């Protein structure tokens, strides 16, 4: 087995996205302008982003033996993401997400996790995990798959670098529940809201410093249209975003993760890793869907002119 640069471990979902006039609240109405159906899942999107940049990547996850499951696996194969770590469940349905995106690119998501929440330690091949430089984690809705991630980190954190995008689901759980994961994480990439939920700190620099003090080596905070903030406790940078027209922010954070991890794999400094992350994210948000316009390595060469 060829060694991986990164193996992802997270939920796999078919994303059904609706472009709407506005995000409706309770007792309100809106109307649909457009509709698309794509493959998704946070860590899965990041692996596709890395594969397009030339990284050798694989994935640990679970799908149902159904149309959606076949679509998800075919999507990986098309993007050169190895699927030998992804299990097909005999029973149960594949994960789905229904998303509503307004004219400003903001979104509301509804998750039906399906068999994503049924991953146990027997589903994970130890050799698959040990055969990578980075293990990239994203969140699950259910406890079983979360516990499997924690057990995996307890076993392999000293042999594999852990990267984490907590998402709102894990961030809401707080530091106490994520303690064993955070203490063994090399790089974590929350957005500003997730960082506040996770640490209780309102100022992102203070929240990032708290995570560094808990053992994280690198913290990259995604700040939306303000770019990102990155620190390793010794040096810190606030890095401006690339100015583009925003159509859909779905997957922007996952795209940033791909660019940032690619920078780490390439031996770049923190500022350059952040700039690559911002560039990949900027290309993602220019079209509908989390993967549609993720850049290739050739596209990355245009970054210096952007």
N, C-alpha and C positions, 0 to 999 in steps of 0.2 A: 504494500500500500504506500503510495506516494505521500510524503508528509504534507499536512495542511498548514497554511498560514493562519487561518482562523476557522473554528467550528462554532456555529451558532446553536443556541439551545433556547427555544421559546415556542410561542403559539404559532400555528399555521392556520390562516383563515382565507376564505374567499371574501373579498371586499365588494359589496354592492354599494356603489356610490351614486347619490342623487344630487345634482346641482339644483339648488332651490333659490327662490326669490329672497328668502331670509330664513333663519333658524327659528322655528315657531316654539313658543312657550306653551304652558298649560292653557287650554281653552282658546288657543290661537290657531290660525290657519296660514298656510303658505302654499306655493305651487311649484311643481317640478319643471325645471328648464331643460335638463339633460340627464342621462343615465349611463353608467358604465359598470362593468363587472370585471374585477382583476384579482390576481393573487396577492395576498398580503400576509401580515404578521410582522411585528417590529424587528426581531432578530433576523427573520427571513428576508425582509427588505434590505437589511444591512448586508447580508451575505450576497444578495444579487448585486448591490452596489459595489462591493469589494471584487466580485467576480468580473464585473465590467472593467474594473481598473487593473485586471490581470492577476489578482490574488487567487491562490488555490484554496477553495473553501468547501466545507461540508456542513451538514445540518443534523441535529438531534431533535426529533419531534414525533408527532403521531397524527395520522389522518384516518378517516373512515374508509371503508371499502365501498365508495360511492362516487358519483360523478365529480363532486367537488374535490374529493381526495385525489382522483386521477388528474384533475386539472392542476392541483397544487404540485404534484410530483412532476408532471409534464412541464410546468412552468420552471421548476428548478433545473430540469434536464436541459431545457432550451437555453438557460442562462449559465450552464456549466457549473452548477452547484451540485456536489456529490450528495446522493440521497441514501447511501448505504446505512446511515445512522437514523433514518426516518422509518418508523414502524407503521404498518397498516393494520388497524384494529379489525378483528373479526366482527365485533358488534359496535354499534354506536355510529354517530354521524360526524362528519368533518366540521371544523369550526367555521363560523360565518360572522361577518361584521356588516351591519347596515349603517351607512354613513350619510350625513346630510351636510353639504358644503354650500355656503352662501356666496354672494357676489364679491365679498372681501377675502374669500379664501378660507374663512373660519369654518369650523366643523363641529358636528355633534355625532358621536359614535355609540352604537348599541351592539353589544357583543353576545353572541351565542357560542360558547366555548366548545361544546361537543366533546370529542375525545381528547382535546388538548389537556383537559383536566384529569386525564387518566394515565399519566406517565409515571411509572414506578422504576425503581432501580434496575429491575430485570430487563427493562426496555433499552437500557443504555449500555453500549459496548465499551468497556474500560479501555481497550486498545484504541478505539476511535478517539476517545478523549485525550489519551496520552500522546497521540500522534499529531498534535497541533501546537503552534506557538501561543495562540490566544484562544480562550474559550469565552465567547460573547453571550451574555445572558440578557434576556428581556422577560417581562412579567407574564404570569398566568393568573387567571381568575381564581382557580381552586387551590386548596391546600396540598393535595397529593403531589402535584407536579412541582409546586414550590418546595416541598420537603425533599423531593428528589434532587432538585438543584442544590439545596443546602448540603445534603449528604455527599453529593459529588464534589463540592468545594472542600468539604472537610477531608476528603480522601486525596484530592489531586491539586490543591491550591499551591503546594510547594513545588509542583512539577510543571504546571501550566499557568501562564498569566491570565488572570480573570479580568474581563471588561464587562461593565454593567450599564445598561440603560434601564433605570428602575421603572419608568413610566409612572403615571398617576396611581396605578393599582398598588405597586410596592411602596411608593413614596408615602401614601396614606397610612401604611402599616407602621411607619416610624422607625427610628434607629434601633429601638430595643428589639423589635422582631427581626430586623435585617442585620443585627450585630455580627453574626458569624460570617455573613457574606461580605459586608462592608470591610471588616478587618482583614479580609483576604483578597480584596479587590485591587488590581493594579491601576485601572482607569475607570472612572465612572462619568457618565455624560447625561446628567439630568437637565431639564429646562428650569427656568427660574421658579416657576410655580412648584414643580416637583421638589426642587431643593428646599424651598420653604416648608413644604409639607413634611419632608424627610427630617429636617434638622430643627424646625421651629424658629429658625433665624430669618428675619425679614430681609436683611441685606445680603446679596448673593456672595459678596467677598467673605463675609463672616461665616456664612453657611459652608462655603468651599473650604475655608480654613478648619472648620470643625471636622469635616470629613477627612482632611489631611491628618488631623490630630488623632483620628480613629484608625489610621493605618493605610488609607488610600494614597497611592503614590502620585496620581495625576487626577485632577478634577477639571472637567470642561463643562461650563454652564452655558446652555443655549439660551440666548436672549432675544430670539425672534428678529425683528427689524433693527435691533441694536447690535446684532452680531453675536459674539460669544466672549466669555471670560475664561481663561485657562490658567491654572497654577499647579506647581508641584511642591509648594511650600517654600521654595527658594527663589523662584522667579515667577512673575505673574504678568499676563498681557490681556488687554481688552482689544479685541480684533474686530474691525469693522466688517459689515456684511457686504455682499455684492448686490448692487441695485438692479433689480429686475421687476417686471410686472408680475404680480402674484395672481395665479389662477386657482390654485388648490394647495393648501398647506399639508394635506395628508402625506405622511411619510417623510416630512422635512427633517424631523429629528433623527430618523433612521438613516437618512441620506448623509446627514452630518456625521453620524457615527462611522459610516463607511469611510468617508474621507479622512476623518481623524485617525482611525485605526490604520488606514493605508499609510498615513504619514508616519505613524509609529513604526510600522513594519519597514518603512523605507529609511529609517534612521534620521528623520527630520527633527528639527527643534520644535519646541512647543508652539511658538508663534506660527511656524509654517504648517504644522499639523492643524492648527485652528483655521488657518486660511484655506487649506484644502477642504476641511470640513464645511466651511462656509460656502465654498465654491460648489461642491457637490450638492449641498442643500439648495442653493440658488437655482440650479438646473432642475431640481425635482419640482419646485413649486411653480414652474412656468407652464405646466400642463396638468390635466386631470389624472389622478392616479399616483400611487406611491413609487412606481417603478418606470413609468412611461418614458421619462426623459433623463433617467440617471446617466451620467456621462461615462464615456470610455476613457482609457488611458490617453488616446489621441486627443480627446476633448480637453483633458487636463492640461495639455501643453498650451492651450489658448488662455489659461488662467493669468499668465503674466501680462497679457494684453488687455485683460478685462478691467 
